[in-house]
Amino acid sequence: MTERRHAEVFWFGQRRFDPASGRVTLEYGFDQSWTFVEELDLPLSRPALPAQALERALELLHFVCGISYFKAICPAQIETRGPPPSAELALLLDTLYLNGLAEFAHVNRLDLHGKINFPAGEAGIPAQSAALDRAALVALGGGKDSLVSIETLRRADLPVTVFWVGDSELIEGVAQRTGFPQLKISRRIDTRLFELNRLGALNGHIPVTAINSSIGVLCALLIGADQVVFSNERSADVGNFSDSHGLEVNHQYSKSFAFEALFANYVERFVASDLRYFSLLRPLLELAVTERFARLEQYFAVFSSCNRNFRILSPKPAMRWCGACPKCHFVFLALAPHLPKPKLVAIFGRNLLDDARLIQPFEALMEFNALKPFECVGEGIEARAAFAAIGARADWREDAVVEHFNRVVRPSLEAQDLSLAPLLLPRGAHRVPPELLVLL
């Protein structure tokens, strides 16, 4: 088993795109012993796709998707069997792999500082226009965030197509409910990676949003859309803690504005000069997103933000909400100030705030004597403000977790830090175009 967990080199092999079928193949390997081929099925290409933009987008996708395989062993040397990435792309990849694998490294007790060094070629050739149309390709995850983006864009004079990666029936049902044109992207991770995991290779969290962003860039070129829109909110900028090197370990790194700016600048400078990548919800905290989602009752019966629905190998929950994970807990709490209690309980199938066994998990969401969980959840200040809002309401205050907040947690907090209203306002750095910003 030890031999299976050791390699000197991780290498990037060939990449191919067949315009006739839309099939993408990406090759990777460790030393001479393990070779992997990942496949994606994408929409067919438009007739006059610029060759330079296509090749740059394929290159970006190839190198970013490699993180799924690299993390199995994390060897000290990275090689390419074709031309190396440009200096700018190598810098992006070094940054993504180090930050995007920070949680993975922490959990697996690895030190990756100074050990991720992509080979770098010369400076990249500036991108040209890809002659894209004014249209938005919107990433759909099946949860509240992407649906708030979609309904915001519905009020814009802008053609919209939604896309998702994988075979989730839940997401497909949500996509159909939107009524917009849809792109379902098939991504097949090489099953030999799972075999390597069973033999003792490393496993854990990777920056999936970075992978889906790269897929979105290539798909936008293929359908001729000039905007790739994600729905990452301001809460994603706050990490979980800093490691011994001072690096912020952020479960949501590839949803952060730091990654968004790095990735978007590279795409505009070196893939296609007229292609924009941004998060429409960046100026909003999670509580502001849930406040807006509470008005979208047409999705209450189909949406889910529970990540256990989308795991590759693990069993899926019997219902749309497992009720046991931090994501379920936070979404329930964040919606509580904005929805009538019976309506919220009906969405989840039970009242998560009247279960004394969940006191500790909710304390972690408030960062009350605990670290923020490794999940896509809002900041502690948001959880505390949400509890303060419902703790004053007769219909909530006798529930076990809310009663605990009022009796144990609230006395240690400053009243001025518990106001909900300031947390609902847009603010902070973002890349949202002005004509869309006004719609928020």
C-alpha positions, -999 to 999 in steps of 0.1 A, spaced: 0 0 0 29 23 8 42 20 -28 7 29 -41 9 62 -22 43 73 -35 52 88 -68 80 112 -79 61 130 -107 26 140 -116 23 147 -153 -2 162 -177 -5 143 -210 -26 150 -240 -59 168 -243 -83 165 -272 -116 180 -283 -138 165 -310 -160 192 -324 -182 167 -341 -192 149 -309 -183 175 -282 -161 150 -264 -132 163 -244 -105 139 -232 -78 149 -206 -48 127 -198 -29 126 -165 -5 102 -147 19 94 -119 54 83 -129 51 53 -153 26 33 -132 -7 51 -132 -24 68 -162 -59 85 -160 -82 97 -188 -110 120 -179 -139 126 -203 -164 154 -207 -193 157 -231 -199 194 -240 -224 212 -263 -214 210 -300 -193 239 -312 -205 269 -332 -192 270 -368 -167 298 -365 -151 292 -331 -117 310 -329 -90 284 -327 -68 303 -302 -96 308 -277 -106 272 -279 -70 259 -273 -65 283 -244 -98 272 -228 -90 236 -232 -55 241 -217 -71 259 -187 -96 231 -182 -69 204 -185 -47 219 -159 -75 228 -135 -92 194 -137 -58 178 -129 -62 188 -92 -86 158 -88 -58 134 -96 -28 153 -82 -42 152 -47 -41 114 -46 -4 114 -40 8 151 -42 43 143 -55 70 170 -54 74 173 -92 49 184 -118 56 179 -155 39 184 -188 43 161 -218 34 190 -241 43 227 -239 43 240 -204 17 266 -193 25 302 -198 41 321 -169 7 337 -161 -12 304 -161 15 287 -140 11 314 -114 -27 309 -114 -23 271 -110 3 274 -82 -21 297 -64 -52 275 -70 -35 242 -60 -20 256 -28 -51 275 -16 -77 251 -31 -60 222 -14 -53 240 19 -82 222 37 -72 189 22 -36 194 33 -47 203 68 -70 172 72 -44 149 57 -15 165 78 4 176 47 26 206 42 23 217 6 40 251 10 68 254 -15 60 220 -30 36 230 -58 56 244 -87 41 242 -121 66 244 -150 63 279 -166 69 288 -202 72 323 -216 47 351 -211 13 343 -226 1 358 -259 -27 383 -253 -62 371 -260 -83 382 -290 -120 387 -293 -139 355 -297 -169 374 -314 -192 364 -286 -229 374 -283 -243 393 -254 -257 364 -234 -253 347 -200 -243 311 -192 -253 306 -156 -240 278 -134 -268 260 -117 -262 240 -85 -298 232 -75 -297 255 -44 -310 289 -34 -279 309 -46 -280 301 -83 -318 305 -83 -315 340 -69 -291 348 -97 -313 332 -124 -344 352 -112 -323 384 -110 -312 378 -146 -348 372 -157 -354 409 -151 -324 418 -174 -326 422 -211 -302 393 -216 -306 358 -231 -299 332 -204 -288 295 -206 -283 274 -174 -257 247 -172 -247 221 -147 -221 193 -144 -231 158 -136 -262 136 -137 -282 150 -108 -319 145 -113 -324 171 -86 -306 198 -105 -322 187 -137 -356 192 -121 -347 226 -109 -333 236 -143 -366 226 -159 -385 247 -134 -365 278 -145 -379 276 -180 -345 286 -195 -325 267 -221 -303 241 -205 -269 225 -209 -262 193 -190 -224 186 -190 -213 150 -184 -180 147 -166 -165 112 -161 -136 110 -136 -114 80 -144 -125 51 -122 -89 42 -116 -87 72 -93 -112 55 -70 -92 23 -73 -61 43 -62 -81 57 -33 -91 22 -22 -54 12 -22 -47 40 4 -41 71 -17 -51 105 -2 -86 119 -6 -105 149 5 -119 183 -4 -109 199 -37 -120 233 -52 -148 220 -74 -160 255 -83 -127 261 -100 -133 230 -121 -169 240 -130 -157 275 -138 -132 262 -163 -160 240 -178 -182 271 -180 -156 291 -198 -152 264 -225 -190 260 -228 -195 298 -232 -171 298 -261 -189 268 -277 -224 285 -275 -211 320 -281 -221 336 -248 -200 365 -235 -207 360 -197 -201 331 -174 -222 338 -143 -217 321 -109 -235 327 -76 -208 329 -50 -217 354 -22 -195 376 0 -196 351 29 -173 329 9 -144 353 13 -141 345 50 -119 314 57 -119 289 85 -85 297 101 -49 304 92 -23 276 91 12 277 106 25 296 75 -1 323 77 -21 309 48 -59 313 52 -75 278 51 -108 285 33 -132 257 25 -147 280 -1 -115 293 -17 -126 287 -53 -158 306 -44 -139 336 -30 -134 369 -46 -97 363 -45 -101 333 -68 -127 350 -89 -105 380 -97 -75 358 -105 -94 335 -127 -115 362 -145 -84 383 -152 -66 354 -168 -97 345 -189 -100 381 -203 -63 385 -209 -54 351 -223 -85 332 -234 -110 356 -250 -109 394 -245 -147 396 -247 -155 368 -222 -165 379 -187 -165 357 -156 -181 369 -124 -203 361 -95 -236 380 -96 -242 376 -58 -207 387 -47 -219 419 -30 -243 399 -8 -239 379 24 -257 346 28 -285 362 48 -291 387 20 -294 358 -5 -318 339 17 -339 371 21 -342 373 -17 -348 336 -21 -377 337 4 -397 355 -23 -392 326 -48 -419 302 -36 -420 285 -70 -388 267 -61 -395 257 -26 -406 222 -36 -377 214 -58 -345 231 -46 -318 218 -22 -286 232 -9 -276 200 9 -243 189 -6 -249 153 3 -272 152 -27 -242 157 -50 -215 135 -37 -200 111 -63 -198 78 -44 -216 84 -10 -252 75 -5 -277 103 -12 -302 114 14 -337 98 13 -351 133 11 -338 165 -4 -324 176 29 -303 153 52 -309 176 82 -276 165 96 -249 185 78 -238 221 85 -252 232 51 -287 221 60 -284 237 95 -272 270 81 -298 273 53 -326 265 77 -313 291 102 -307 318 74 -342 313 61 -359 314 95 -360 352 98 -375 356 63 -402 328 61 -432 319 81 -423 290 104 -448 264 90 -435 271 55 -399 266 65 -406 234 84 -425 221 54 -395 226 31 -371 206 54 -396 181 67 -388 189 104 -379 217 127 -341 216 130 -341 243 157 -362 222 181 -337 194 183 -314 197 214 -289 173 198 -281 201 173 -271 227 198 -234 221 193 -235 222 155 -254 254 156 -229 268 181 -202 260 155 -221 280 129 -221 310 153 -184 304 159 -192 303 196 -163 285 212 -158 266 179 -143 270 145 -165 276 114 -173 242 99 -156 230 67 -187 237 46 -202 263 23 -219 283 50 -221 319 60 -201 339 86 -206 335 123 -219 371 125 -247 361 102 -257 330 122 -257 351 154 -278 378 139 -303 353 125 -306 337 160 -311 371 175 -339 379 150 -359 347 157 -350 346 194 -373 376 199 -402 359 182 -428 340 201 -431 313 175 -394 304 177 -381 313 212 -392 281 229 -375 258 204 -345 240 220 -317 256 200 -332 291 201 -339 288 238 -302 278 243 -291 308 222 -312 332 243 -301 317 276 -264 308 270 -250 325 239 -267 359 237 -256 372 271 -220 371 259 -227 391 227 -228 428 221 -263 440 212 -250 463 184 -234 432 167 -267 414 163 -286 437 139 -299 419 109 -306 449 86 -270 459 78 -263 423 68 -289 425 40 -273 454 21 -250 449 -9 -214 460 -4 -178 451 -9 -156 443 -39 -172 426 -69 -170 423 -107 -207 426 -114 -215 447 -145 -233 480 -136 -264 471 -155 -268 440 -134 -257 454 -102 -287 477 -100 -310 446 -101 -296 434 -68 
